[in-house]
Amino acid sequence: MKYFPLAILFILLAGCHGDSDQAKIVKTVIYVDHYKSECIGSFPTLCMRVKDNESEEWHNFYGWISGFNHKWGYSYELKVEIETIENPPEDALSNSYTLLSVVSKNKAPSEAVFDLSVYHSLADPSLEAITFESPGVYKIYNDKEVACSPDDCVTIQSLIDSKFGILFEFSHQDDPSLPLVISQIKCADSRESFVSSCL
């Protein structure tokens, strides 16, 4: 009989442990924007822009959603499962995201324009912020192609050669899988002073 309270204690602890495990997994809805923006995680790249509800401001999403393939030119409402990772390695993410379902997927309006800056550089030239792809086409962070007119292409190459950062205004084509279209080159400055001058 004297062991009964100890058995009860084990049962209670097991119950608490189960609740704790359940609390580490959350199912929720997030919104994903129709374009990415420059961000710096382990290295400079492009991040999806997300928010937890429609009234919030967009913010960069540092990571990925397992099972989800973001396509430029489309905004999404996603149902996801978020699992908290206990004691993640240094510089690693503390949450993992898994796609449960795509609630909605909407093509961005043809008149939608958006700003995108490209100004970070890396020692590896293949990972430069913006690189020449083919005549009339550049690529941002080896992710999304950009179409440019002959004059804009000359300007872009000159700014790259000068190691300048560039703030673009873009729009999508009717087929969003095609390269972005430059509405204007809004600002350019040295990479060191780009943020204070252009952003």
Buried (B, 14 or more C-beta within 10 A) or exposed (E): EEEEEEEEEEEEEEEEEEEEEEEEEEEEBBBBBBBBBBBEEEEBBBBBBBBEEEEEEBBBBEBBBEBBEBEBBBBBBBEBBBEEEEEEEEEEEEEBBBBBEEEEEEBBEEEBBBBBBBBBBEEEEEBBBBBEBEEBEBBBBBEBBBBBEEEBBEBBBEBBEEEBBBBBBBBBEEEBEEBBBBEEBBBBBEBEEBEEEBE
